[in-house]
């Protein structure tokens, strides 16, 4: 009898120990371990002044909401189903002639954790939209597990350069700052070793947008085949029309936006020369320049944007006013 009791006691202890081991070794996911912020620019009523704002969206495995009515923060538990998170959100609303009131709505987001440009990121997207929200956490060097739930990033190289590449401003000429509504610092210029390659640089280090100029006609068929093969869709046609007479092709898919166009400068200048609203001097000026276009080869222009990568780069960029003249 004593042997039986000892045997049962030993197994009970073993089961308890194994249960304790597995519960202690269970990994916590990134929603549990870290706080995730949405970074935005907030403007005043006149859009004359702006401030940078970090808003907590997720913390301690919960969605965080703020009530404008009570001034209190409220947390709602996250429900995680494979690549999806479901949670309630508190919204303060006010109808015409009514007082403010709080109500809740339920959100469903696809999510992915990615480390890009040295930053751990949480990228989420509502099911019914194509817009991606990019969230950051407080530290870059963290224990972080990436996921492969839904995010598919297509990136093209143009002239050997792709969006997100690090590039030294020493390699850029004709630099100037671009005006942007979101207060992100964009420098425009051309590569010193390739005058036909225009780039926009964000945060003084990352390629943000690429434009290749003066592409000869014999390259066009090959370019179209490469884009079609990578994006898996056929392009829309841009039909030539007044006043600029631009024609060509455009692709829009999964955040990628590419235009391959040419411009009929002869017809554009000819129209200007026949415009009776212009002075006689200007009409003669346009007439002479239109004649010079006759027989000239027509070159193509390739413009490449990637809204997903540009959204990520804008989110992690330094929120500090910069100047090309003084630092």
Secondary structure, DSSP 8 states (H G I E B T S, - for coil): -HHHHHHHHHHHHHHHHHHHHHHHH----HHHH--EEEEEEEE-TTSS-EEEEEEEEEETTEEEEE-TTT--EEEEE-EEETTEEEEEEEEEE--TT---EEEEEEEEEEEEEEEETTEEEEEEEETT---EEEEE-S-SS-------SS------EETTEETT-B--GGGEEEEEEE--TT---EEEEEETTEEEEEEEEETTTEEEEEEEEEE-GGGHHHHHHHHHHHH-S--EEE---TTT-EEEEEEEETTEEEEEEEE-HHHHHHHHHT-TTS-HHHHHHHHHHHHHTTT----EEEEEEEHHHHHHHHHHS--S---SS--
